[in-house]
Amino acid sequence: MLQVPTAPTPLLGSIVCTPAVAAIGDSICVEVKAPNGQSYDNNESGNICINGVPGSKQYLVWNRAGKKSITVTAGKRGAIEKLKAEVQINAPADGKQPPVLTVRTAPHNPTAMILTVQNAPERRTQGTPRPRIEIKPRTPAVPSGPILPRKTPMSAQTISARDAASHPILVSTAPPRAAINAGGGATAAVYNWQLGAVALGSTHPTLQHDFAAQLNPNRPHTVFHVQVTVQQPGDAPRVIQRSVSVANPYFLARQRGVLQPPVESSDFSAQFIDGSYRASFIVRNPEAFNVALNSMQLELAYEDGPREFELRPASGCNFTLKAQATTRIDVAIPKAQMPQQAIAFSVHYKGTAPNGLPVRVSAHFDLPQHMSRKLLVNAAAQTMLDNLASNQLVANPTSITLEEVSHLGRYGMLPVQALTAMDMHVEPPFPVEGQECNPWNLPDHIPDGMFCMPTQEKKWMQMKPRFMNAKKGDLILNPSNGSLISAVLQTVTPPQRYSHSGIMTRNHDEITHSTASEDRLVEFIGGDGARPDVLKYLWPGVVTQTVEHAVDGEDMVDPETGKKHSIAGFATIESKLDLGGVAPEIVPAMVVKPDPLKETLEIRQTLHGIADFAAQQAGKSHYRFYCYTKPAIGLTDKAPASAKWAANTFPTVCSSLLWMSIRQSGVPMEGGMLEQSDLAAGAQIVPSTPDGLYVYQSDERIAAGEILYSKIHEMVLESAGWLGNALTDAADDTANQMLNAFASDWCETDAKDSDAWRQTGDANAVSPANLCFFDAPLYGYAEPLIYRPARFEEVTIYKWKKVAQTGTLHGVVHSEGKPAAGVNVQLSQNQFTHTAADGSFTLTGVPVGSVLVTADKQAWHGEASVTVVANKTAEVTVDLKPPPHWFRRVTIDGWMATTDYEFAAAAYPHSVGDFYNIAQLGPSSSTHVVKVFDQVADDAMGRLILTLDLLANDVIQVKATLRCYGEGYADGDNYQEGHLAPFTIGPNKGGTWWMFVDGDNYAEAHFTLTNKVDPV
């Protein structure tokens, strides 16, 4: 008896919007109810999306007044459910621009986001200064990186323990005059953040947070209701709430049959210690069971362009990743396994989970010493970077990111310097005593008695931005960015989270892709819609860019107008468009590649051929919307002469270019049969579907068109995004014209008056997300893309030393005053040993003169200099520094206001300034640090003095003094001051404090302190 399939259980009952009317910037809770009226609360088993973003309950905000539509979709192909609702957004009653919470991605972390309160309220003093103060409107700095640059730079001095008692600013010739009024204490932060289950406070409106540890490994995404409470003194608190959806890359990999525990943190570079290249990383196991890694393979990367594939044989290992915990893995690659031409390496670990799924963990490291001769920066930049490190203006004094340098420069906190690298890459010269040498690239002939020895000299070298886990031939998927293409792809079933793609045409640093300049299209849109040839033959088409340019942007010249347009198809790796009306979604960029542990030389050579073909198409293709309906036209169609710049070029979009490039290699992509994982992810084909393309049904294409139509209208109303200023009253016409371009390649002027796009049929097409369906051996494996931004690395300088005679070096290594056994002791790349049980070591054949001795054992490190005399034994003692948690980093982040009570002034001079600094405390460096911050207002100056002392158990004691000087500088005893009672900050804790002094003049300071492990 034939069984009739049962209809799927309906998911959608109703949409509840609370409130249904709100002001710009205020939150509306949009909740989808089941048919029985119950709430899902984001725990639904089926796919429910609100305005294209997954999640049945979301807090949404809008940036413009008017009626706003909400579209909810659910179910699968063939059983799609839809509901619609409307809400009313009004202008603020006071007519002022309200605070709005915006979200963007963090470039190097696929599960982190940067939250900013735009239109943040003006800073306000908490004390009660005298009347007649005129505080003029001021825009606070809105930093976007780990270092918080300030528009009003303030002086900050560090006083060592031995100088603290005698430093002039802490000594007066007479007791200070008593202040008329002074006070302060612990206070609530101006911005109190609730990030899921995590609560944080800050004095500034920008915060970066990583949600990785809060993601549910059993769900493809997690919705977090982010809430920030803005509490200004004297005002009622303002609560801003907004939902964000964070995709879980771990779940996406597990869905395709592989467990990829995420690497939470990693060394960027490996260091040569004790005959091996050493680095470490921390991996988190989200599962409820332990996972074992039992083998490791080494992969090498070379400097001289894309080299042949080199994956070393597997070796055994034994690491257990504890359930729902983090594990540190130390990497040590012997010198014999690391060719001197290698500039980076990857380690791939493999294991099997108790549920039988394969486990993969990979980490990637640079070898700066191997690269330094090519990338040393110029002398001016060397000096500037040294100053940044010595003044503690950067998070890590041995590795400075370009983002830190750029922000500090933008806010006037450092001189403008050229940071271009000096090309010093040459064949190793003949050894000359005193000249620099490269111990990893020595000449073939070295005279007797000549040694390449490390010095105490350091230099900086520049590391360019790279995709660390992407090689030539691998495919890159870029997450949706709020553009029209992303609006279309988010509406298909199931929703697709990627809107752009490209193919690597060099290892790590170069990519080819097809893209269009949206700015250029806007320039050719008028009252009659878009100029037909501009809309049909979009510029520039296929381009090849460095990773730096693909992410940060590269100016290209319009061949018709001569105007420059920035082309950056992968810019959303750095940021994400946020127009309101949807819950921001954080999705990791992905790399699609062969399984690293199943790759062969033949596979990589085939991928090289595909990449070379793609690169050869640069300048030969235009971008065509119709390729999202019929990509096969790229195989036969050529633009006519009327296409102007595009004449005789063929059409592509980003994904169709990759499909064509793989197709020409003759290697099957799908092979006519879909795997179960492909079906689960929404793939669909019919017998007539060309290999590598997939079926999109007419109903989902029409639904996508309707969303796109609404998207164009919303972008017009918002006057934000790439169509806002151009469309104005022509929204309907231009929307029709564009949708007809997508559906049928109809771009003529009369297309604007037709909605023929609504009669579209099924299509065989390929999108960026579809590239994940492509099969092994060429592809079939995907992992989050590792984007490593530009940075500067400090390296040790080696010099030739001519030594006719040698001596012996004997020493002892101490740890906490006691001899330390089993410590790695090293003089140079070829001279190293271990300490005995009594902590002693001996090295013979040591070159005479001054040598640098380094000692390492696990997380402990020490070094010392000693002079070796010919034919004699030199003695040295090396003290190891304690583990990292003994070293603390106190982050000081705040602002200060100073008022000069001038006699008979119409308005008292008043100034407000931000300050930021880092204090590093440790048992072997300094347990006592003083930080000083000044803020001048005409003839008055406020000075905040923070005294920090490291106590037992990693606790920091803080003493805070605020002075108000009668002159615009520190002048003897001409000040009044107030103090806070000493307080302590526990490890990994923080808080916010404020204080004021009101006497002859007025000063007030607010500051947030955090006590964390110093990673340096």
Secondary structure, DSSP 8 states (H G I E B T S, - for coil): -------------EEEEESSEEETT--EEEEEE-TTS-B-TT--SS-EEETTEE-SEEEE--SS-EEEEEEEEES-TTS-EEEEEEEEEE--TT-S---EEEEEEETTEEEEEEEEEET------SS---S-B-----------SSS---SS---EEEE-TTTTTT-GGG--SS--B--SEEEEEE---SEEEEETTEEEEESSSEEEEE-GGGS-TTSSEEEEEEEEEE--TTS--EEEEEEEEEE-HHHHHHHTT-B---EEEE-SB-EEETTEEEEEEEEEE-SSS-EEEEEEEEEEEESSSS----B---EEEEEEE-TTEEEEEEEEEEGGGS-TTEEEEEEEEEEE-TTS-EEEEEEEEE-HHHHHHHHBB-HHHHHHHHHHHHTT-SS-TTEEEHHHHHHHHHTTSS------B-----------TTSEE-TTS--S---TTEEEEEEEEEEEEEE--EETT--TT-EEEEE--SSHHHHHHTTSSS---EEEEEEEEETTTEEEEEEE-HHHHHHTEETTEE-HHHHHSBSEEEEEEEHHHHHH-EEEE-TTT--EEEE-TTGGGT-----SSS--EE---EEEE--TTT--HHHHHHHHHHHHHHHHTTTSEEE-GGGGT-GGGGGT----GGGGGGTT-EEE-HHHHHHHHHHTTT--SSTT---HHHHHTT----TTS-TT-EEE-HHHHHHHHHHHHHHHHHHHHHT-STTHHHHGGGHHHHHHHHHHHHHH---SGGGGG--GGGG---EEE--TGGGGG--TTTS-EEEE--EE--EEEEEEEEEEEE-S-EEEEEEEEEETTEE-SS-EEEEETTEEEE--TTSEEEEEEEESEEEEEEEEETTEEEEEEEEE-TTSEEEEEEE-B--GGGSEEEEEEEEEEEE---TT-SSB-EEEEEEEEEEEE-TTS-SEEEEEEEEEETTEEEEEEEEEEE-GGG-EEEEEEEEEESSSS--TT-EEEEE---EEE-TTEEEEEEEEEESSSEEEEEEEEEEEE---
